Amino acid sequence: MNQPDETTHFGFRDVPLGDKQTLVNDVFHSVARRYDLMNDLMSAGLHRVWKDLMINALNPPRSDIPFALLDVAGGTGDIAFRAAEAGGSGFKATVCDINSDMLGVGRERAAARHLDDRVSFVEGNAEELAFANSSFDAYTIAFGIRNVPRIDHALREAYRVLRPGSRFLCLEFSSVDVPGLDRIYDLFSFKVIPQLGRAVTGDAESYQYLVESIRKFPKPGAFAEMIGHAGFSRVSWQSFSGGIVALHSGWRL
């Protein structure tokens, strides 16, 4: 049970812990239809490269060997589709997202790509997954874990639903570590991205939250410690694009 006085951050605001999920849901209800277009505009297309690097690390079997992926907070299906196209006939993905609008976009895209027999969509909460212990061969989450109110709960759930020998992969925005680039990145984030959001989706406030949430996310070393505390072994991370994003990895051994 949450205590009445527990708080967390929603961007730069402190809010009651119990309110954050509703606030995050409102953000993604607002931006769902233009979410992937905004990703292209905000990253100049680099998000596609970062996601491909995640799929390379995942390396799903290119055979008929059964392989079950759980992709969390991936409602539009971007990671699951990439993984399905990289894997063989034994590959299946379950996309779990708490936001029904994002899932609706994903289901439409799966049908259009003729991947609806290999990628399924389930509404659910990363903190309380409705899957049995040791159900999946891999768990991915891309640009979603910073929106989870209780990240430690989500990490423990990831560990629970993975089979021994399986891998956890998390792609998330990180801390720019190149002098000069950090100032340019901050200027673009706070001055340009909300205005892009206003122009493309009619919603600047949601994108203001998204850029603020990046700054509140733990540094890579601190997040790696959280992954280890959840039970994962051989925890590591790799930074890309001057530290704009990091790919975190842990093994369920």
KAZIBEL-V37127 format. One record per pair of residues at least 4 apart in sequence whose C-alpha atoms are under 6 Angstrom apart, sorted by the first residue. I is the first residue (numbers start at 1). GAP is how many residues later the second one is. Records with the same first field share a line. If there is no record, write none. Layout:
I = GAP + GAP
This chain:
6 = 10 + 11
7 = 8 + 9 + 10
8 = 6 + 7 + 9
9 = 4 + 5 + 6
11 = 198 + 201 + 202
12 = 200
27 = 179
28 = 4
29 = 72
31 = 4
32 = 70
38 = 4
40 = 4 + 5
43 = 4
55 = 28
60 = 27
61 = 26 + 27
62 = 25 + 26
63 = 25 + 26
64 = 24 + 25 + 26
65 = 25
66 = 24 + 25
67 = 23 + 24 + 70
68 = 24 + 25 + 68 + 69
69 = 24 + 67 + 68 + 69 + 70
70 = 23 + 24 + 69
71 = 24 + 68 + 69 + 70
72 = 23 + 24 + 25 + 69
73 = 23 + 24 + 71
75 = 22 + 27 + 28 + 31
76 = 26 + 27 + 29 + 30
77 = 4 + 29
87 = 4
92 = 26
93 = 26
94 = 25 + 26 + 27
95 = 26
96 = 26 + 27 + 28
97 = 26 + 27
98 = 25 + 26 + 27
110 = 5 + 6
111 = 5
115 = 4
125 = 4
126 = 28
127 = 26 + 27
133 = 27 + 28
134 = 27 + 28 + 29
135 = 26 + 27
136 = 26 + 27
137 = 26 + 29
138 = 28 + 29 + 30
139 = 29
140 = 29 + 30
141 = 29
142 = 28 + 29 + 30
143 = 28 + 29
146 = 71
155 = 75
156 = 74
162 = 4
164 = 88 + 89
165 = 87 + 88
166 = 85 + 86
167 = 83 + 84
168 = 81 + 82
169 = 79 + 80
170 = 77 + 78
171 = 75 + 76
172 = 73 + 74
173 = 71 + 72
174 = 69 + 70 + 71 + 72
175 = 68 + 69
176 = 6 + 66 + 67 + 68
177 = 65 + 66
178 = 64
181 = 4
185 = 4
187 = 4
188 = 4
189 = 4
194 = 10 + 13 + 14
195 = 9
197 = 4 + 6 + 7 + 10
198 = 4 + 5 + 6
209 = 4
218 = 4 + 5
228 = 4
232 = 18 + 19 + 20
233 = 17 + 18
234 = 16
235 = 14 + 15
236 = 12 + 13
237 = 10 + 11 + 12
238 = 8 + 9
239 = 4 + 6 + 7
240 = 5 + 6
